[in-house]
Structure formats: C-alpha cells, structure tokens
Amino acid sequence: MREYIPYSRPSISDEEVKDVIEVLESGWLSKGPKSAEFEEMLKEELGVKYVVAVNSCTAALHLALISLGIGPGDEVITSPFTFCASANVIAHVGAKPVFVDIKEDDYCIDASLIEQYITPNTKAIMPVHYGGGACDMDLIVKIAEKHSLKVIEDTAHGLYARYKEIPLGTMGDVGAYSFYATKNITTGEGGALVTNNKELADKARVMSLHGMSKNAWNRYNKSGSWAYDVLYAGYKYNITDIQSAIGINQLKKLDGFQNRRLEIVAKYHQAFSQVNGIKLLQEVPDNRHAWHLYTLQLMDDKLGVDRDELIELLANKNVGTSVHFIPLHLQSYYQNTYGYKQGDFPKAEKVFEGLLSLPLYPSLTDDEVDYIIKSVLDILLV
Ligand SMILES: *Cc1c(COP(=O)(O)O)cnc(C)c1O
C-alpha cells in the first residue's frame, strides 16, 4: 500500500528554516522587527491601513470584539457552520452568539435571513468566509449600516480571496486572519487583525500586549524607554519574531501556493463534477476563491456509501480527510448555554451530514491527487 496522504501538510522549505535560525541567533525572539516587517507585508497584500499580528485568529477575533466594545448582554450574529473559535470568542466577552442558517451552495451565512434575527441587543455581524469563498458582503454591509451594527469578518480561510476584487476582512469594520498550520499560509500558530479604523487598531494593539501603552520592543531596544502605563487589563496575544520569520517567507510564496491549489482543484473538479450525487462548493464568478478547503457533499443514498463510511474507507486506503464543520448548535456548550437544539438550522445540518474535505495543499503531488481521486471514485462507483 502507498504511504499515508495526510489531510494537511504545511509547505515549509529552506528559507523558513534559515530565517528562523537567524531570529534565534539574533537575540530578539518575541514581537519585534520581523513582526513589524510581516505586518507591513500583510498591509500591502490586503490593501489595508492597519494590521496587528497576533498569536492566533481566535485572539484576533477576541480583540476585535473587545475593541468594538461588545460585551455582556450583547448579541452577535454569525454562522453555525464554522470552527468553534468564531462563536467561543463571542461567549468569552459575555455576549450571545446568534446563529443564522447557511446557504446550500457556498455554506456561508444566508444574508437574506439576517434581518429577522436582529434585536435591540444585536451589536455585530460576524460572517465566516467558508473555505475561502466570500460571503455576500454587499448585503451584509448594507444590513449592518441600516441597523448600525459592526461587521467582524472571520477570514481564517480567506487569504488571497477577493470579493469583487476587494480583499476579505477589509469590507467590514475588522477582519481576522489565521496562520494556523493547516491554513493557506502558516506561522505554526498565528493570526492577524486587520482594519482601516485607527482607533480600533490602536485599542487592539494595546489589548494584545497586556493593555500596556508601549510594546516590549519599544521598551527594550536601545532608543526605547523603560516607562509604560497599563491602560486596561489586557491579554498576551502578540505574535513572535520566530513566527513572523516563517510568515514573511510564506507570504512571499502565496501566489505560488495558490496556483498549485488551483491546479489541484481543477483536477478534483474534473473528476467529481461528473458524479451524480456529489455536490461541490460553488464559486461566484465575480470573486476570487482562496480554495482553503475542497469539499465533497454526498447528496443522497444513491451512492450507497454515506459520509462516515467514505471517510473510513478512504482512511483504509491511506487517504486522510476532515469535516468542516460540525455545526455549533449541535455542540454541548451551545445547547446547554443558549438552548440551541437539533433542527434549529436545517441547512447546516443537511450539509454537515454529507460533507467531507479532501486533502488540498501545495505539496500534494499529481500522483497523490490522482490516487485520492481514484480512491474516492473506486469507493463511490463500485
Ligand atoms: C482555523 C479557524 C479559526 C481559528 O484560527 P486560529 O488561528 O487557530 O485561532 C477561526 N475560524 C475559522 C473559520 C477557522 O477555520
């Protein structure tokens, strides 16, 4: 049998290794000059005024809520079809995550349903750009303006994606990117808050480092002063220069990574768009997709194999897969705390039931992609 093909595998090469060693030998390991350089590069890539690099997308989302003043008693509208971090941070600030069902074509929040969930307590909408495809931002921003709500974009999957040529995370008030090991670029762990709002960026920057008025680099470098003031009880969310050294090299390779992702997606599309009973993620022609995920949705039992069986049979053939996501309203915490229950969001449930994600990353070889395709077809078309 051939070697196991993992669901995900980061693309790290000599440049990352060399630059990490350089940082390790430089005498400055925490957030410093490398992180400033990484932030500048992200600003350029996203065409955004302010970037605060932090230690995860979860931290960026949390800082976004805090910096917008969202807290106890408030409600934030989001998708149930996301990673738990999106809603966990809403719970962290004492607000309530209000879920709105998704669309069956792109698995993003159904913006046409949002208004019926708005109450006097609603403070923000958090669209999650599923799999690297953009949510319906024109409508979401319009609804937000009409009801004076903030927009926090969860862009964990969305680096490289565009909504009508606009980078994700820059259409609302604030966006949150992830550089987790499985994402389109990685720093091991890492994230970034992006915004065009100076006040918000300043608050987030201060909150990301203990609520202190000066960051450590400014305190400890030669021209820096020892003095600082604690303005808030902040968090320890900063990125490090070790991570940023990886991120700088990853960002330089983004276009190349995405080209390879597109080649793999084209191969998958060609193989699977023919198969009756499989539904693929729909692309919106005006938008540029980041193809973070490649999903298959098994639509009916005509295939004779359900999702769980397909995952197991693929594992037997040494192909790793994953599921994005188990809807949050089916998770114990969200049921026990907010009273969500099975049946609340039928589209999210239906999609979840048949959904799996195939390996999709730049270092997949053509041979591996062909093997994955053959394995899926062998199982489904026996
Ligand atoms: C990965 C992910 C996050 C969290 O990212 P971290 O950097 O691991 O904190 C948030 N939202 C979504 C949709 C994700 O997939």
PDBQT file of the ligand as one rigid body, heavy atoms in Angstrom, charges set to zero:
ROOT
HETATM    1  C1  LIG A 401      -8.899  27.986  11.918  1.00  0.00    +0.000 C 
HETATM    2  C2  LIG A 401     -10.115  28.816  12.152  1.00  0.00    +0.000 A 
HETATM    3  C3  LIG A 401     -10.191  29.770  13.174  1.00  0.00    +0.000 A 
HETATM    4  C4  LIG A 401      -9.168  29.864  14.261  1.00  0.00    +0.000 C 
HETATM    5  O1  LIG A 401      -7.900  30.109  13.823  1.00  0.00    +0.000 OA
HETATM    6  P1  LIG A 401      -6.680  30.001  14.842  1.00  0.00    +0.000 P 
HETATM    7  O2  LIG A 401      -5.588  30.759  14.172  1.00  0.00    +0.000 OA
HETATM    8  O3  LIG A 401      -6.372  28.542  15.004  1.00  0.00    +0.000 OA
HETATM    9  O4  LIG A 401      -7.102  30.619  16.122  1.00  0.00    +0.000 OA
HETATM   10  C5  LIG A 401     -11.291  30.596  13.232  1.00  0.00    +0.000 A 
HETATM   11  N1  LIG A 401     -12.289  30.495  12.343  1.00  0.00    +0.000 NA
HETATM   12  C6  LIG A 401     -12.274  29.565  11.370  1.00  0.00    +0.000 A 
HETATM   13  C7  LIG A 401     -13.399  29.521  10.400  1.00  0.00    +0.000 C 
HETATM   14  C8  LIG A 401     -11.197  28.688  11.254  1.00  0.00    +0.000 A 
HETATM   15  O5  LIG A 401     -11.199  27.739  10.310  1.00  0.00    +0.000 OA
ENDROOT
TORSDOF 0
